[in-house]
Amino acid sequence: MNQSVEEGKMAAITSYIMIIGVFIAMSMNSEKRNAFASFHIRQSLGLSLTFVSLGLLVSNFDSLMISSAMWLSISVLWAFGIYSAIVGQTKPVPFLGNLFQKAFKAI
């Protein structure tokens, strides 16, 4: 496996511990920037912000079906992202991953 991937894997996996993990991973990656870790930090930051945004929106509805759909979709995207980090791949999460890469390219 690529040396860069191995060096950034811990920060990449840490970033998927929702919003706290993103900040921890950002500090882990700040001194010696790693492209693999940065990719996954952008993905997990986007997922965290999407989760919070959808949560605020969905909380206005008192519907178990809407809430369940939100939780299921975020969980599937999160699982995809963390699996990608664990196996050392830089696959963006479906639907939103490329948008996250563009929106957070400074990270």
GUVEXMAR-150846 format. One record per residue: x, y, z of N, C-alpha, C in turn; residue in one letter; residue number from 1. Coordinates in pm, whole numbers. Atoms other than C-alpha are relative to their C-alpha. Example, Ala and Ser with C-alpha at 12.3 -4.5 7.8 and 13.67 -1.06 7.14 Angstrom:
- 89_-119_0_1230_-450_780_90_120_0_A_1 $
- -82_-119_-6_1367_-106_714_-77_109_73_S_2 $
END
This chain:
- 84_-118_0_0_0_0_89_124_0_M_1 $
- -71_-126_12_113_355_-67_38_54_138_N_2 $
- -49_-55_-127_324_513_212_-86_118_47_Q_3 $
- 82_-116_-34_115_832_199_-134_-41_60_S_4 $
- 128_50_-52_-204_634_258_19_-51_142_V_5 $
- -26_54_-133_-54_453_556_23_112_102_E_6 $
- -28_-111_-90_68_780_708_-127_78_35_E_7 $
- 121_-78_-22_-274_946_672_-119_-80_46_G_8 $
- 115_86_-30_-494_649_758_-61_29_138_K_9 $
- 54_-24_-134_-526_724_1131_-82_129_4_M_10 $
- 75_-127_5_-633_1085_1070_-127_-17_-82_A_11 $
- 117_21_85_-869_971_793_-111_-73_75_A_12 $
- 100_77_-75_-1044_717_1014_-55_83_116_I_13 $
- 42_-85_-112_-1053_957_1311_-101_105_-44_T_14 $
- 88_-107_48_-1227_1218_1099_-146_-43_-7_S_15 $
- 138_47_11_-1538_1000_1075_-70_-14_135_Y_16 $
- 66_-2_-131_-1610_1034_1450_-76_131_8_I_17 $
- 83_-118_19_-1861_1300_1350_80_129_17_M_18 $
- -62_-133_5_-1777_1665_1412_124_9_89_I_19 $
- -118_-2_-88_-1534_1611_1703_119_-65_-71_I_20 $
- -106_69_73_-1333_1365_1494_57_84_-112_G_21 $
- -48_-88_108_-1312_1617_1211_103_97_55_V_22 $
- -95_-97_-57_-1144_1872_1437_127_-67_50_F_23 $
- -118_74_-43_-911_1612_1588_86_-36_-120_I_24 $
- -74_39_120_-815_1487_1241_65_121_-67_A_25 $
- -59_-121_58_-759_1843_1120_127_38_75_M_26 $
- -121_-34_-76_-513_1903_1403_109_-105_-23_S_27 $
- -98_105_29_-344_1566_1334_64_22_-135_M_28 $
- -47_-18_138_-307_1663_969_59_139_-25_N_29 $
- -41_-139_22_-204_2027_1021_151_16_-18_S_30 $
- -144_-18_6_170_1986_1072_59_-52_-131_E_31 $
- -48_62_125_250_1748_787_-122_-43_-79_K_32 $
- 125_26_75_-36_1764_537_13_-126_-84_R_33 $
- 7_125_73_-134_1430_392_-122_5_-90_N_34 $
- 109_-11_97_-348_1420_77_-113_-99_29_A_35 $
- 101_102_-32_-526_1098_180_-85_44_119_F_36 $
- 73_-46_-120_-618_1234_523_-86_122_-35_A_37 $
- 76_-120_37_-726_1569_374_-126_-37_-78_S_38 $
- 116_45_77_-956_1390_128_-111_-46_95_F_39 $
- 102_55_-90_-1134_1203_409_-48_102_102_H_40 $
- 45_-107_-89_-1144_1507_637_-107_83_-71_I_41 $
- 102_-74_77_-1331_1694_361_-130_-79_-10_R_42 $
- 120_85_11_-1570_1400_316_-76_-3_133_Q_43 $
- 69_11_-129_-1643_1365_687_-52_134_49_S_44 $
- 51_-133_-34_-1677_1741_740_-132_24_-74_L_45 $
- 122_-15_79_-1934_1747_460_-113_-85_54_G_46 $
- 103_87_-56_-2120_1450_608_-51_55_134_L_47 $
- 40_-55_-130_-2121_1611_954_-89_121_-18_S_48 $
- 82_-119_24_-2254_1940_822_-134_-36_-64_L_49 $
- 125_47_60_-2513_1757_611_-90_-60_107_T_50 $
- 76_60_-109_-2621_1560_918_-65_107_87_F_51 $
- 54_-107_-85_-2663_1874_1129_-109_78_-76_V_52 $
- 97_-76_79_-2843_2061_849_-130_-77_-20_S_53 $
- 120_82_17_-3080_1776_773_-72_-21_132_L_54 $
- 61_16_-132_-3136_1723_1145_-83_120_39_G_55 $
- 76_-122_-30_-3243_2083_1188_-127_9_-85_L_56 $
- 115_-5_91_-3472_2059_886_-104_-106_38_L_57 $
- 90_111_-29_-3621_1721_978_-66_17_137_V_58 $
- 58_-17_-133_-3679_1824_1340_-129_82_-2_S_59 $
- 124_-76_13_-3955_2055_1217_-120_-89_-29_N_60 $
- 106_96_30_-4155_1750_1110_-6_-102_112_F_61 $
- 16_101_-104_-4295_1509_1363_-35_-132_-67_D_62 $
- 26_120_78_-4260_1207_1138_115_-100_17_S_63 $
- -99_105_-17_-4080_885_1221_56_-43_-136_L_64 $
- -44_43_133_-4064_800_850_106_95_-56_M_65 $
- -98_-97_51_-3881_1123_759_129_-9_80_I_66 $
- -118_10_-86_-3645_1094_1056_79_-128_-30_S_67 $
- -65_127_29_-3571_729_980_73_5_-133_S_68 $
- -63_-11_132_-3497_807_616_129_82_9_A_69 $
- -119_-82_-17_-3253_1080_719_111_-79_68_M_70 $
- -100_77_-75_-3074_860_973_58_-113_-85_W_71 $
- -46_110_84_-3055_568_730_93_50_-110_L_72 $
- -83_-50_110_-2917_776_443_135_52_50_S_73 $
- -127_-49_-56_-2655_949_659_86_-116_48_I_74 $
- -74_117_-48_-2557_616_815_65_-77_-114_S_75 $
- -55_70_116_-2508_454_475_118_78_-58_V_76 $
- -110_-82_53_-2296_746_351_120_-1_94_L_77 $
- -107_5_-99_-2094_746_674_73_-134_-8_W_78 $
- -60_133_9_-2035_369_648_85_-12_-126_A_79 $
- -76_1_125_-1923_410_287_131_76_18_F_80 $
- -118_-82_-19_-1681_685_386_103_-64_90_G_81 $
- -96_60_-93_-1525_508_682_58_-128_-56_I_82 $
- -54_120_65_-1493_183_487_107_38_-101_Y_83 $
- -97_-48_98_-1315_373_212_130_42_68_S_84 $
- -120_-41_-75_-1075_521_470_75_-121_54_A_85 $
- -64_118_-59_-1008_183_633_76_-80_-105_I_86 $
- -66_79_104_-923_9_305_100_81_-82_V_87 $
- -100_-82_66_-713_301_184_-40_54_-136_G_88 $
- 48_-53_128_-929_428_-102_-42_145_15_Q_89 $
- 49_-139_1_-1016_783_-199_-123_10_-90_T_90 $
- 127_-6_72_-1368_723_-326_-91_100_70_K_91 $
- 93_-93_-63_-1603_1015_-265_-132_-70_33_P_92 $
- 129_59_-36_-1930_932_-88_-99_28_-113_V_93 $
- 96_-19_110_-2218_886_-333_-81_130_15_P_94 $
- 85_-119_14_-2419_1190_-444_68_130_42_F_95 $
- -49_-127_-53_-2243_1453_-230_152_10_7_L_96 $
- -145_2_-21_-1875_1353_-215_78_97_-86_G_97 $
- -72_-93_87_-1757_1550_-516_-29_145_37_N_98 $
- 35_-134_-47_-1942_1856_-388_80_35_126_L_99 $
- -79_-23_-120_-1767_1819_-51_146_32_-35_F_100 $
- -140_-24_40_-1428_1803_-225_18_141_-55_Q_101 $
- -8_-135_57_-1499_2126_-413_-22_106_107_K_102 $
- 38_-100_-100_-1657_2311_-120_108_20_106_A_103 $
- -99_-7_-107_-1379_2231_127_142_-19_-52_F_104 $
- -131_24_60_-1079_2232_-107_115_68_75_K_105 $
- -105_-67_-77_-889_2465_129_51_-85_116_A_106 $
- -39_86_-114_-873_2188_391_97_-106_-48_I_107 $
END
